[in-house]
Each structure stands twice: as C-alpha cells, then as structure tokens.
Amino acid sequence: GGKVEVDSQVNVGTTFRLYFPD
C-alpha cells in the first residue's frame, strides 16, 4: 500500500534498497 525506500551504507559503502509494497 506504500513504498519504503531504505538506503544504508554497510562496511565499504555498500548501498542497498528495500522496497515493501503494502
């Protein structure tokens, strides 16, 4: 029903985005 975008930097600046379609 909504979209949540999470940008996080882990260790060597690794970025990952998580999308939760509710």
C-alpha positions as CSV (number, residue, x, y, z in Angstrom):
1,G,0.0,0.0,0.0
2,G,3.1,2.1,0.3
3,K,6.7,2.1,-0.7
4,V,9.5,2.3,1.7
5,E,13.0,3.0,0.4
6,V,15.9,2.4,2.8
7,D,19.4,3.5,1.8
8,S,22.1,2.3,4.1
9,Q,25.9,2.1,3.8
10,V,27.5,-1.0,5.1
11,N,31.2,-1.5,5.5
12,V,32.8,-0.4,2.2
13,G,29.9,2.0,1.3
14,T,27.6,-0.8,0.1
15,T,24.2,0.6,-0.6
16,F,21.1,-1.5,-0.6
17,R,17.4,-0.5,-1.1
18,L,14.5,-2.4,0.3
19,Y,11.0,-2.0,-1.1
20,F,8.0,-3.0,0.8
21,P,4.8,-2.8,-1.4
22,D,2.0,-2.6,1.1
